[in-house]
Amino acid sequence: MSGTPAASASSRVVVPERTCDAAPISTPVPVRRASLASATAAVFAQQLSRAKVAVVPLLLVGALQSLGILLLLRGVVDTSSVLTRQQVVSGATVLVAAFVCLNLFAQRIGSLRAEGGLAYYAAMDVRGSAVVLGAAGSYAVFVIPGAVVTALVGAELYDLPLGRLWVLVAVLPLAGVSLAGVGALLGLLAPKPELATVAGQLGMSAVIFLNLIPAHRLPGAIRAVRAVVPSTYGTEALAETFRPNVNWSGVGIDLGICAAVAFVTLTLAAALFRRRACD
């Protein structure tokens, strides 16, 4: 009889759960995959809403750290050197991007991986590039207020011109996204979220050291290391705009290097996304 427990049990349909390694369940209705732009926007909005919880501490710590460095170095460095003043202000400004997009973003990717957030996006068949770009963009937004305040205060404190600070419109996004790409790689490659935190903090420490000290004062071996850190090119581009005769072609080259690093690191992070999501 159809009303018996055995008959009821035999009539049930078991739907297999989709996992990271499983192929998508076939369906007679074709499902269009979301475009990269729409998927990125969705991830950006979701991650931004989560990050808003810590927006005040994030903004305060990012800005106060750089402002504190400006005040400290104002009393201990040779401010008679125009080159040193330019380097300190531009380096402290880009440091805000390093704190948010490198340090904090590496921690965020590491925690997302540990909590299953990456597996969630993988199960939804969201492109890895959309996840990385959207999450990176949500953190890069918080760079702007602190970096602008740091640049304005630093220029006044170190007697530098303010007229070309509009270049921050290009420097901050490109430096921020290039650092976010490095942060994403650190978060994805670290086997544990604690190690992602350590890696992010070590990376930011390297940025502090390499951004604030003029290149000509570093030993040759350290200069070689400096050449592969993307934030130094954003720093050099901003420092150049403080000079009386700006080499705009040099500024363009530095920003182009930031863009190239951003493309490479984000592409690598997107390629690692699905593999790490299923670990």
Backbone as numpy.savetxt, mean C-alpha at the origin, in Angstrom:
# Nx Ny Nz CAx CAy CAz Cx Cy Cz
-43.67 -45.95 0.76 -44.51 -44.75 0.76 -43.64 -43.51 0.76
-44.17 -42.47 0.11 -43.38 -41.24 0.02 -43.24 -40.55 1.34
-44.12 -40.89 2.30 -44.04 -40.20 3.59 -43.07 -40.83 4.55
-42.45 -41.94 4.19 -41.53 -42.60 5.11 -40.22 -41.84 5.18
-39.49 -41.98 6.32 -38.20 -41.29 6.46 -37.21 -41.69 5.38
-37.24 -42.98 4.99 -36.27 -43.42 3.96 -36.53 -42.75 2.65
-37.82 -42.59 2.31 -38.14 -41.92 1.05 -37.78 -40.47 1.08
-37.98 -39.83 2.25 -37.63 -38.41 2.37 -36.14 -38.21 2.23
-35.39 -39.13 2.85 -33.93 -38.99 2.79 -33.40 -39.17 1.38
-34.03 -40.13 0.66 -33.54 -40.40 -0.69 -33.87 -39.28 -1.66
-34.88 -38.45 -1.29 -35.28 -37.37 -2.19 -34.47 -36.10 -2.00
-33.63 -36.07 -0.96 -32.84 -34.87 -0.73 -31.73 -34.75 -1.75
-31.43 -33.50 -2.13 -30.34 -33.24 -3.08 -29.19 -32.60 -2.34
-28.04 -33.20 -2.38 -26.87 -32.67 -1.68 -26.09 -31.80 -2.65
-25.90 -30.52 -2.29 -25.15 -29.58 -3.13 -23.75 -29.48 -2.58
-22.73 -29.83 -3.32 -21.36 -29.77 -2.80 -20.92 -28.34 -2.58
-20.20 -28.15 -1.47 -19.66 -26.82 -1.17 -18.50 -26.54 -2.10
-18.42 -25.29 -2.49 -17.33 -24.89 -3.38 -16.12 -24.54 -2.55
-14.98 -25.07 -2.90 -13.74 -24.76 -2.21 -12.80 -24.04 -3.16
-11.62 -23.66 -2.62 -10.66 -22.94 -3.45 -10.21 -23.77 -4.64
-10.08 -25.09 -4.42 -9.55 -25.94 -5.48 -10.63 -26.51 -6.38
-11.89 -26.37 -5.96 -12.96 -26.97 -6.75 -13.30 -26.10 -7.94
-13.77 -26.74 -9.01 -14.20 -25.99 -10.18 -15.57 -25.40 -9.91
-15.95 -24.29 -10.53 -17.25 -23.70 -10.32 -18.36 -24.69 -10.67
-19.44 -24.67 -9.88 -20.57 -25.56 -10.12 -21.25 -25.14 -11.42
-21.48 -26.13 -12.29 -22.11 -25.82 -13.57 -23.56 -25.43 -13.36
-24.01 -24.53 -14.17 -25.39 -24.07 -14.08 -25.89 -23.80 -15.49
-27.16 -24.05 -15.75 -27.66 -23.81 -17.11 -27.72 -22.35 -17.47
-27.68 -21.47 -16.46 -27.75 -20.04 -16.73 -26.34 -19.48 -16.71
-25.79 -18.97 -17.80 -24.43 -18.43 -17.81 -24.32 -17.21 -16.90
-23.27 -17.19 -16.08 -23.06 -16.08 -15.15 -21.89 -15.25 -15.64
-22.12 -13.99 -15.87 -21.04 -13.10 -16.32 -20.16 -12.73 -15.16
-18.87 -12.88 -15.34 -17.92 -12.48 -14.31 -17.87 -10.96 -14.24
-17.84 -10.44 -13.03 -17.80 -8.99 -12.86 -16.54 -8.43 -13.51
-16.66 -7.24 -14.09 -15.50 -6.60 -14.72 -14.49 -6.22 -13.65
-13.26 -6.00 -14.10 -12.20 -5.63 -13.15 -12.55 -4.35 -12.42
-13.10 -3.37 -13.15 -13.42 -2.09 -12.52 -14.51 -2.23 -11.45
-15.57 -2.96 -11.77 -16.66 -3.10 -10.80 -16.25 -3.96 -9.61
-15.46 -5.02 -9.85 -14.99 -5.85 -8.75 -14.03 -5.08 -7.85
-13.15 -4.28 -8.45 -12.22 -3.47 -7.67 -12.98 -2.45 -6.82
-13.99 -1.81 -7.41 -14.79 -0.83 -6.68 -15.52 -1.48 -5.50
-16.02 -2.70 -5.70 -16.73 -3.39 -4.62 -15.78 -3.74 -3.47
-14.60 -4.26 -3.81 -13.62 -4.58 -2.77 -13.15 -3.31 -2.06
-12.93 -2.25 -2.84 -12.52 -0.96 -2.27 -13.54 -0.46 -1.25
-14.82 -0.48 -1.62 -15.86 0.01 -0.72 -15.96 -0.85 0.53
-15.84 -2.16 0.38 -15.93 -3.04 1.54 -14.76 -2.83 2.50
-13.55 -2.80 1.96 -12.38 -2.63 2.80 -12.31 -1.23 3.41
-12.79 -0.23 2.67 -12.80 1.13 3.20 -13.75 1.24 4.38
-14.90 0.59 4.31 -15.85 0.64 5.41 -15.28 -0.01 6.66
-14.49 -1.08 6.49 -13.85 -1.73 7.63 -12.73 -0.87 8.20
-11.99 -0.19 7.33 -10.87 0.63 7.79 -11.33 1.90 8.48
-12.55 2.36 8.20 -13.06 3.59 8.82 -13.13 3.51 10.34
-13.21 2.28 10.86 -13.28 2.10 12.31 -12.04 2.67 12.98
-10.90 2.51 12.32 -9.63 2.97 12.90 -9.10 4.21 12.21
-9.97 4.99 11.56 -9.49 6.11 10.75 -8.79 7.18 11.59
-9.35 7.52 12.75 -8.75 8.59 13.56 -7.37 8.19 14.08
-7.23 7.03 14.74 -5.88 6.63 15.16 -4.92 6.50 14.00
-5.41 5.98 12.87 -4.55 5.77 11.71 -4.01 7.10 11.19
-4.89 8.08 11.06 -4.48 9.40 10.57 -3.55 10.09 11.56
-3.90 10.01 12.84 -3.10 10.69 13.85 -1.70 10.09 13.94
-1.62 8.77 14.02 -0.30 8.14 14.15 0.54 8.39 12.90
-0.06 8.24 11.73 0.70 8.46 10.50 1.25 9.86 10.38
0.44 10.86 10.74 0.88 12.25 10.62 1.81 12.65 11.77
1.45 12.27 13.00 2.26 12.69 14.15 3.65 12.08 14.12
3.76 10.87 13.61 5.08 10.25 13.50 5.99 11.08 12.61
5.49 11.48 11.44 6.30 12.26 10.51 6.56 13.67 11.04
5.56 14.27 11.65 5.76 15.60 12.23 6.78 15.56 13.36
6.74 14.50 14.15 7.73 14.36 15.23 9.14 14.24 14.68
9.29 13.50 13.58 10.61 13.38 12.95 11.09 14.73 12.43
10.18 15.50 11.84 10.55 16.84 11.35 11.04 17.72 12.49
10.32 17.70 13.60 10.72 18.54 14.75 12.04 18.06 15.35
12.21 16.75 15.44 13.45 16.21 15.99 14.65 16.58 15.14
14.54 16.36 13.83 15.68 16.62 12.95 15.95 18.12 12.79
14.94 18.93 13.02 15.14 20.40 12.95 16.19 20.85 13.95
16.29 20.13 15.06 17.24 20.53 16.09 18.58 19.84 16.03
18.70 18.78 15.21 19.94 18.02 15.25 20.69 17.98 13.92
20.03 18.29 12.80 20.73 18.24 11.51 21.22 19.63 11.12
22.11 19.65 10.15 22.65 20.91 9.64 21.64 21.54 8.69
20.82 22.44 9.22 19.77 23.06 8.39 20.32 24.15 7.47
21.63 24.43 7.54 22.21 25.38 6.60 22.33 24.76 5.20
22.27 23.43 5.14 22.32 22.73 3.85 20.91 22.66 3.26
20.73 23.33 2.13 19.42 23.32 1.48 19.05 21.91 1.05
20.02 21.14 0.57 19.75 19.78 0.11 19.24 18.91 1.25
19.83 19.09 2.43 19.39 18.31 3.58 17.97 18.67 3.98
17.65 19.95 3.96 16.29 20.38 4.32 15.26 19.82 3.34
15.60 19.87 2.07 14.69 19.33 1.05 14.47 17.83 1.24
15.55 17.12 1.55 15.46 15.66 1.71 14.63 15.30 2.94
14.83 16.03 4.04 14.11 15.71 5.28 12.62 15.92 5.10
12.23 17.03 4.51 10.79 17.33 4.36 10.14 16.36 3.38
10.77 16.10 2.24 10.18 15.19 1.27 10.16 13.75 1.80
11.23 13.37 2.51 11.27 12.02 3.07 10.23 11.80 4.14
10.02 12.80 5.01 9.01 12.68 6.06 7.60 12.65 5.47
7.40 13.36 4.37 6.08 13.36 3.73 5.76 11.99 3.14
6.70 11.41 2.42 6.48 10.09 1.82 6.43 9.00 2.89
7.02 9.27 4.06 6.98 8.31 5.15 5.54 8.02 5.59
4.66 9.00 5.48 3.25 8.77 5.82 2.69 7.66 4.94
3.04 7.69 3.65 2.59 6.64 2.73 3.19 5.29 3.11
4.45 5.29 3.56 5.08 4.04 3.95 4.41 3.44 5.18
4.06 4.30 6.12 3.41 3.80 7.34 2.07 3.14 7.03
1.28 3.78 6.18 -0.06 3.27 5.89 -0.02 2.15 4.86
0.61 2.42 3.71 0.52 1.50 2.57 1.50 0.33 2.64
2.59 0.48 3.35 3.54 -0.62 3.47 3.33 -1.36 4.79
3.46 -0.66 5.89 3.38 -1.29 7.21 1.98 -1.82 7.51
1.00 -0.92 7.54 -0.35 -1.33 7.92 -0.99 -2.23 6.88
-0.71 -2.00 5.61 -1.33 -2.82 4.58 -0.76 -4.24 4.60
0.53 -4.39 4.87 1.09 -5.73 5.01 0.40 -6.47 6.15
0.17 -5.77 7.26 -0.53 -6.38 8.39 -1.96 -6.76 8.01
-2.63 -5.89 7.24 -4.02 -6.16 6.86 -4.12 -7.38 5.95
-3.22 -7.49 4.96 -3.25 -8.65 4.07 -2.94 -9.92 4.85
-1.98 -9.84 5.78 -1.67 -11.01 6.60 -2.84 -11.46 7.44
-3.57 -10.50 8.03 -4.73 -10.85 8.85 -5.88 -11.36 7.99
-6.07 -10.78 6.81 -7.11 -11.27 5.90 -6.86 -12.73 5.52
-5.62 -13.03 5.27 -5.28 -14.41 4.91 -5.52 -15.36 6.08
-5.13 -14.94 7.30 -5.30 -15.79 8.48 -6.77 -15.98 8.84
-7.60 -14.95 8.63 -9.01 -15.01 9.00 -9.89 -15.64 7.92
-9.31 -15.97 6.77 -10.10 -16.56 5.70 -10.71 -15.55 4.76
-10.33 -14.28 4.88 -10.89 -13.26 4.01 -10.50 -13.45 2.56
-9.28 -13.90 2.33 -8.85 -14.13 0.95 -9.60 -15.32 0.34
-9.84 -16.34 1.16 -10.61 -17.49 0.68 -12.04 -17.08 0.34
-12.57 -16.13 1.08 -13.92 -15.62 0.81 -13.99 -15.03 -0.59
-13.01 -14.19 -0.94 -12.99 -13.60 -2.26 -12.72 -14.64 -3.33
-11.86 -15.63 -3.02 -11.57 -16.68 -3.99 -12.81 -17.51 -4.29
-13.61 -17.80 -3.26 -14.84 -18.57 -3.45 -15.86 -17.80 -4.28
-15.81 -16.47 -4.23 -16.72 -15.64 -5.02 -16.23 -15.47 -6.45
-15.08 -16.06 -6.76 -14.50 -15.95 -8.10 -14.19 -14.50 -8.47
-13.69 -13.75 -7.46 -13.25 -12.37 -7.70 -11.79 -12.40 -8.14
-11.46 -11.65 -9.13 -10.08 -11.64 -9.64 -9.11 -11.18 -8.55
-7.93 -11.82 -8.55 -6.92 -11.42 -7.58 -6.50 -9.98 -7.74
-6.43 -9.51 -8.98 -6.04 -8.12 -9.22 -7.06 -7.16 -8.63
-8.35 -7.52 -8.68 -9.39 -6.65 -8.12 -9.28 -6.58 -6.61
-8.99 -7.72 -5.96 -8.85 -7.75 -4.51 -7.66 -6.90 -4.07
-6.53 -7.10 -4.74 -5.31 -6.36 -4.36 -5.47 -4.87 -4.61
-5.98 -4.50 -5.79 -6.16 -3.09 -6.11 -7.17 -2.41 -5.19
-8.30 -3.08 -4.95 -9.33 -2.50 -4.11 -8.87 -2.31 -2.68
-8.22 -3.34 -2.12 -7.73 -3.24 -0.75 -6.62 -2.20 -0.63
-5.72 -2.16 -1.61 -4.64 -1.17 -1.59 -5.19 0.25 -1.68
-6.17 0.45 -2.56 -6.77 1.78 -2.70 -7.46 2.25 -1.43
-8.10 1.32 -0.71 -8.80 1.70 0.52 -7.83 2.21 1.58
-6.61 1.70 1.58 -5.61 2.19 2.54 -4.91 3.45 2.03
-4.70 3.53 0.71 -4.02 4.70 0.16 -4.80 5.99 0.40
-6.12 5.89 0.53 -6.94 7.08 0.78 -6.49 7.80 2.05
-6.08 7.03 3.05 -5.73 7.61 4.34 -4.36 8.28 4.36
-3.62 8.13 3.27 -2.30 8.77 3.20 -2.44 10.28 3.00
-3.44 10.70 2.24 -3.51 12.08 1.74 -3.52 13.13 2.85
-4.43 13.08 3.84 -4.46 14.17 4.84 -3.16 14.32 5.61
-2.62 13.20 6.12 -1.39 13.28 6.91 -0.20 13.74 6.09
-0.11 13.28 4.84 1.02 13.67 3.99 0.96 15.15 3.62
-0.23 15.64 3.32 -0.37 17.06 2.98 -0.01 17.95 4.17
-0.50 17.59 5.35 -0.17 18.37 6.56 1.33 18.34 6.81
1.94 17.16 6.66 3.38 17.04 6.88 4.17 17.91 5.91
3.78 17.91 4.64 4.48 18.71 3.64 4.35 20.20 3.93
3.15 20.65 4.30 2.94 22.07 4.59 3.73 22.50 5.82
3.62 21.74 6.89 4.34 22.09 8.12 5.85 22.01 7.90
6.30 20.97 7.19 7.72 20.82 6.95 8.29 21.95 6.10
7.56 22.36 5.07 8.03 23.45 4.22 8.16 24.75 5.01
7.21 25.02 5.88 7.28 26.22 6.71 8.40 26.12 7.73
8.55 24.94 8.33 9.54 24.74 9.38 10.97 24.81 8.85
11.17 24.35 7.61 12.51 24.30 7.04 12.73 25.37 5.95
11.84 26.35 5.90 11.99 27.48 4.97 12.11 27.03 3.51
11.17 26.22 3.09 11.12 25.76 1.71 9.89 26.33 1.01
9.95 26.51 -0.31 8.81 27.11 -1.02 7.60 26.18 -1.06
6.43 26.80 -1.03 5.17 26.05 -1.03 4.51 25.98 -2.41
5.03 26.75 -3.36 4.33 26.94 -4.62 4.15 25.70 -5.47
5.01 24.69 -5.30 4.92 23.52 -6.17 4.43 22.27 -5.44
3.81 22.45 -4.30 3.31 21.29 -3.57 2.14 20.61 -4.28
1.65 21.23 -5.34 0.60 20.56 -6.12 1.09 19.24 -6.69
2.42 19.06 -6.76 2.97 17.82 -7.29 2.61 16.62 -6.41
2.16 16.90 -5.17 1.71 15.82 -4.30 0.54 15.05 -4.91
-0.20 15.69 -5.80 -1.31 15.03 -6.49 -0.81 13.80 -7.25
0.42 13.86 -7.75 1.00 12.72 -8.46 1.88 11.87 -7.55
2.64 12.53 -6.66 3.60 11.81 -5.83 2.90 10.85 -4.87
1.87 11.33 -4.17 1.23 10.50 -3.14 0.57 9.24 -3.70
-0.24 9.34 -4.77 -0.84 8.10 -5.29 0.20 7.10 -5.81
1.20 7.61 -6.54 2.17 6.69 -7.14 3.09 6.07 -6.09
3.58 6.89 -5.17 4.41 6.34 -4.09 3.60 5.41 -3.21
2.35 5.81 -2.91 1.50 5.00 -2.06 1.17 3.65 -2.68
0.82 3.64 -3.96 0.45 2.37 -4.61 1.67 1.48 -4.79
2.83 2.07 -5.08 4.03 1.24 -5.21 4.39 0.59 -3.87
4.24 1.33 -2.78 4.49 0.77 -1.46 3.42 -0.24 -1.07
2.18 0.01 -1.50 1.11 -0.94 -1.22 1.36 -2.27 -1.92
1.94 -2.22 -3.12 2.29 -3.45 -3.80 3.32 -4.26 -3.02
4.32 -3.56 -2.48 5.32 -4.24 -1.65 4.66 -4.79 -0.39
3.78 -3.98 0.23 3.08 -4.44 1.43 2.23 -5.67 1.16
1.55 -5.71 0.01 0.74 -6.87 -0.35 1.60 -8.11 -0.49
2.76 -7.97 -1.12 3.66 -9.12 -1.26 4.15 -9.62 0.09
4.49 -8.68 0.98 4.93 -9.09 2.32 3.82 -9.84 3.05
2.61 -9.32 2.96 1.49 -9.97 3.64 1.16 -11.33 3.06
1.30 -11.50 1.75 0.98 -12.77 1.11 2.09 -13.80 1.28
3.33 -13.36 1.33 4.45 -14.29 1.43 4.72 -14.72 2.86
4.36 -13.90 3.84 4.61 -14.26 5.24 3.76 -15.46 5.63
4.35 -16.49 6.22 3.56 -17.68 6.59 2.57 -17.44 7.73
2.83 -16.42 8.56 1.94 -16.11 9.67 1.68 -14.61 9.71
0.51 -14.18 10.21 0.24 -12.73 10.27 1.22 -11.97 11.15
1.75 -12.64 12.18 2.74 -11.98 13.03 4.00 -11.63 12.25
4.39 -12.53 11.35 5.57 -12.27 10.53 5.29 -11.18 9.50
4.06 -11.10 9.03 3.70 -10.00 8.13 3.81 -8.66 8.85
3.41 -8.63 10.12 3.55 -7.40 10.92 5.01 -7.00 11.08
5.84 -7.99 11.40 7.28 -7.71 11.56 7.89 -7.23 10.25
7.53 -7.89 9.15 8.07 -7.51 7.84 7.65 -6.09 7.47
6.39 -5.74 7.74 5.92 -4.39 7.46 6.65 -3.34 8.27
6.89 -3.63 9.53 7.60 -2.68 10.38 9.06 -2.54 9.97
9.69 -3.65 9.60 11.07 -3.57 9.12 11.16 -2.79 7.81
10.17 -3.00 6.94 10.15 -2.25 5.69 10.01 -0.76 5.93
9.15 -0.38 6.87 8.98 1.04 7.17 10.25 1.62 7.79
10.93 0.84 8.61 12.20 1.31 9.20 13.23 1.58 8.11
13.25 0.71 7.11 14.17 0.93 5.99 13.82 2.20 5.23
12.52 2.46 5.06 12.08 3.69 4.38 12.52 4.92 5.17
12.37 4.89 6.49 12.80 6.02 7.32 14.27 6.32 7.08
15.08 5.28 7.14 16.53 5.45 7.00 16.91 5.94 5.61
16.35 5.32 4.58 16.78 5.61 3.21 16.15 6.87 2.65
14.97 7.25 3.13 14.31 8.45 2.61 14.85 9.74 3.20
15.22 9.71 4.47 15.58 10.95 5.16 17.04 11.35 4.99
17.89 10.39 4.66 19.32 10.69 4.49 19.61 10.91 3.01
20.22 12.04 2.66 20.56 12.28 1.24 21.44 11.17 0.68
21.23 10.84 -0.57 21.92 9.70 -1.18 23.43 9.86 -1.15
23.94 11.10 -1.31 25.39 11.28 -1.39 26.08 11.04 -0.06
25.30 10.97 1.04 25.90 10.71 2.35 25.87 9.23 2.72
25.36 8.39 1.86 25.28 6.95 2.13 26.44 6.22 1.49
26.92 5.13 2.12 27.95 4.29 1.47 27.43 3.69 0.17
28.34 3.28 -0.69 27.95 2.77 -1.99 27.02 1.58 -1.92
27.27 0.64 -0.99 26.43 -0.54 -0.88 25.00 -0.17 -0.47
24.90 0.79 0.44 23.57 1.22 0.89 22.86 1.97 -0.23
23.61 2.69 -1.04 23.00 3.39 -2.17 22.39 2.39 -3.16
23.04 1.24 -3.32 22.49 0.20 -4.20 21.16 -0.32 -3.65
21.08 -0.48 -2.33 19.82 -0.91 -1.71 18.77 0.17 -1.88
19.18 1.41 -1.72 18.25 2.54 -1.85 17.62 2.58 -3.23
18.39 2.15 -4.23 17.91 2.23 -5.61 16.74 1.29 -5.89
16.54 0.27 -5.05 15.44 -0.67 -5.29 14.26 -0.43 -4.37
14.32 0.61 -3.54 13.19 0.94 -2.66 12.33 1.99 -3.36
11.09 1.68 -3.69 10.29 2.59 -4.53 10.01 3.94 -3.91
9.92 4.01 -2.58 9.58 5.28 -1.95 10.66 6.34 -2.15
11.91 5.91 -2.40 12.98 6.89 -2.60 12.76 7.70 -3.86
12.10 7.12 -4.86 11.85 7.86 -6.10 10.75 8.89 -5.91
9.75 8.57 -5.11 8.76 9.58 -4.77 9.36 10.70 -3.95
10.27 10.33 -3.05 10.96 11.34 -2.24 11.81 12.26 -3.11
12.56 11.67 -4.05 13.40 12.48 -4.93 12.57 13.40 -5.81
11.43 12.91 -6.29 10.55 13.74 -7.12 10.04 14.95 -6.34
9.61 14.72 -5.09 9.12 15.83 -4.28 10.25 16.79 -3.90
11.42 16.25 -3.55 12.56 17.10 -3.19 12.97 17.99 -4.35
12.91 17.48 -5.55 13.29 18.26 -6.73 12.41 19.50 -6.90
11.14 19.40 -6.53 10.23 20.53 -6.72 10.47 21.65 -5.72
11.28 21.41 -4.69 11.64 22.47 -3.74 12.80 23.33 -4.25
13.42 22.92 -5.35 14.59 23.62 -5.86 14.19 24.76 -6.78
15.04 25.79 -6.90 14.68 26.96 -7.74 14.46 26.59 -9.19
15.34 25.78 -9.76 15.21 25.36 -11.16 14.88 23.87 -11.19
13.62 23.58 -11.34 13.16 22.19 -11.25 13.47 21.43 -12.55
14.04 20.26 -12.40 14.27 19.36 -13.52 13.01 18.49 -13.68
12.06 18.99 -14.47 10.78 18.30 -14.57 10.90 16.95 -15.26
11.87 16.81 -16.14 12.06 15.50 -16.77 12.52 14.48 -15.73
13.38 14.92 -14.81 13.81 14.03 -13.72 12.65 13.66 -12.81
11.77 14.63 -12.54 10.57 14.35 -11.73 9.70 13.31 -12.44
9.53 13.48 -13.74 8.72 12.53 -14.50 9.32 11.13 -14.50
10.65 11.04 -14.61 11.31 9.73 -14.59 11.12 9.05 -13.24
11.31 9.81 -12.15 11.13 9.25 -10.81 9.70 8.74 -10.60
8.73 9.53 -11.03 7.34 9.11 -10.88 7.02 7.92 -11.78
7.65 7.89 -12.95 7.46 6.74 -13.84 8.00 5.46 -13.23
9.12 5.56 -12.51 9.67 4.38 -11.83 8.71 3.91 -10.74
8.13 4.85 -10.00 7.13 4.48 -8.99 5.97 3.74 -9.64
5.50 4.24 -10.77 4.38 3.59 -11.47 4.76 2.19 -11.94
5.99 2.04 -12.45 6.44 0.73 -12.93 6.54 -0.26 -11.78
7.08 0.18 -10.66 7.19 -0.70 -9.48 5.80 -1.09 -9.00
4.87 -0.12 -9.00 3.50 -0.42 -8.58 2.89 -1.49 -9.48
3.08 -1.37 -10.77 2.52 -2.34 -11.72 3.10 -3.73 -11.47
4.42 -3.81 -11.32 5.07 -5.11 -11.15 4.66 -5.76 -9.83
4.72 -5.00 -8.73 4.42 -5.59 -7.42 2.95 -5.99 -7.30
2.05 -5.16 -7.81 0.63 -5.50 -7.74 0.30 -6.68 -8.65
0.98 -6.78 -9.78 0.77 -7.94 -10.66 1.24 -9.22 -9.99
2.39 -9.16 -9.33 2.89 -10.34 -8.61 1.95 -10.70 -7.46
1.46 -9.68 -6.74 0.55 -9.94 -5.62 -0.75 -10.57 -6.12
-1.26 -10.09 -7.25 -2.48 -10.67 -7.81 -2.27 -12.12 -8.22
-1.08 -12.43 -8.75 -0.78 -13.81 -9.14 -0.69 -14.72 -7.93
-0.21 -14.18 -6.79 -0.08 -14.99 -5.57 -1.39 -15.13 -4.83
-2.35 -14.27 -5.15 -3.58 -14.18 -4.35 -4.29 -15.53 -4.20
-4.64 -16.18 -5.30 -5.43 -17.40 -5.19 -4.66 -18.53 -4.55
-3.35 -18.59 -4.81 -2.56 -19.64 -4.18 -2.51 -19.49 -2.66
-2.32 -18.24 -2.19 -2.25 -18.00 -0.75 -3.62 -18.07 -0.10
-4.66 -17.77 -0.87 -6.01 -17.81 -0.29 -6.39 -19.21 0.13
-5.81 -20.21 -0.51 -6.17 -21.60 -0.25 -5.19 -22.30 0.69
-4.19 -21.58 1.20 -3.23 -22.19 2.13 -3.91 -22.57 3.44
